[in-house]
Amino acid sequence: MAYWLLKTEPETFSYDDLERLGKDRWNGVRNFVALKNLQQMKRGDLAFIYHSGKEKAIVGVAEIISEPYPDPDQNDSRLTVVDVAPRYRLIRPISLKRIKTDIKFKDWELISQPRLSVVPVKEEYWKLIQESSMPELVRVLQRFNANGWK
């Protein structure tokens, strides 16, 4: 499984919209590098949903539920899309400002190539974001993994 970050303008399409719809096509990607990233996605991969614009924060997690395919609304076979479904909202959104101030993320394309709308996420970054967003839940699960339920 691979991890991704998908950027969206919440005024155009937000995580709320994805939850309301239950699933949707992730389209509108035009940048060559972002398209190359999107074309590497596989069914079952997970993606952070990042609200750009004023919010600038990771707000939720979605699952890639299709393999990449040509955008049926375009006449250009280079423009591909995937279908996504919401999985869960982060308990605490993680702001871009917070990510930029953490040295652990210094090599992430989210920072080094800020205009990319589809960004790969290393497993260590995925875990750090999850832990930062849901620290109480992570502590409970770590205790369970170490000791089992008592």
N, C-alpha and C positions, 0 to 999 in steps of 0.2 A: 504494500500500500504506500502511496505517496501522499504528500500534503501540499496544499496550495493556498494562496491568498487571492481572492477575487475582489477587485475594487468596483464600487458602484456609487453613483451620486444618489443619496437617499431621497432627494426630491423627485428623481426620475424612477428609481426602483430601489426599494429598501428591503431590509430583512423582514420587516412587517409584511410587505407585499408577498415575499416568498412564503412566509408562514400562512398567509391568507389563501394563497393559490395552492399550496401543498407541493407543487413542483413547477418548474418553468425552464425555458430554454435560456442558456447564458449566451447572449449574442452581442454584437456591436464591437467586437474586438477587431482592431485594424492594424495595430502596431505589429511589425514582423516578428519581433522577439516575443511579444505577448502571445501571438498566434502560435508560434513554435512551442511555447510552454503549454498552451491549451491543447495542442495536438498530441502532447505526451500524456495527457490525462487518461486514466483508466476507470472503468466502472468500479465503484467501491472506494475510490480515493476520497479523502476529506479535504474540505476547503474552509478557511476562515473567510467570512464575509466582512469586508472593510468598507465603512462609510467614508467616502472622501468628502470634499467640500468643507463646510464649516465644522462638521463633527470630527473628522480625521481619527477614527477609532475602529478597532476590530470589535464587532458586536455579536457575532454568532458563528455557528458552524453549519455547513451544508455538506451533503454527500453528492458525489458525482454519480449519477444513476444511468448514464449512457456512455458509450464510447464516443469520441469526437466524430462528427459528421458534417458534410457541407451545409452551410446555412441555406435552408429552403427558401428564404426570402430574398436571397441575393443571386445575381447571375455570375458570380465569381467563385469558382471552386476552391480558391485559396482561403476564402473566409469560412472558417469552421466554427461549430458551436458544440456545446454539451448540454445535457439536461441535468438539472440540480434539484435537490429536495432539502428542505430545512431539517436539521437534526436537533439542535438546541441553541438557545441564546446564552451568551456568556453572562454569568452572574454579575461580573464587573467588566464593562467594556475596557479595553486596553488602548489608551491613546497613542498616537504616533509620537507625541512629545515624550511619553514615558519610555517607549521603545528606543527613541534616539538617545536618551540619556543613559541607557544601560549598555555598557561596554560589550556585553555578551552578544549583542545584535549588530555590532559594527560592520560585519561583512554581509549582512542580509541585503538582497537586491531591493527590498522595500525602502531601504535608506540610500543605497548607492545608485539605484536607478528608479527614482521616485515617480517617473511618468508611466512605468509599466502597469498595466491593469490586471495582468495575470502573473503572479510571482510564485516561484517554488518556495517551499518552507522546509528547512531542514528539521529532522525529527527533534533535535535538541531545542530548536526555537519553538516548535509546536508544544513540547512539554512545558517550557518556560512560560509561554503565554497561558496555557491551561492552568498552571499552578498559580500564576499571578491573578487570574480571573476568579479562581475558585479555591482559595487557600484552605478554607475550612473543610471542604469536601475532600481535597487532596490529602489532608492530614488523617482524616477518618479512613480513607482507602489505604493509605500507607500502613496504618495501625492494623487494619484487617489483613493485609497481605503479609505482614510480619508475624501476627499472632493468631489469625483466624478470629471468628466471632466468639466472644466469651460472655 
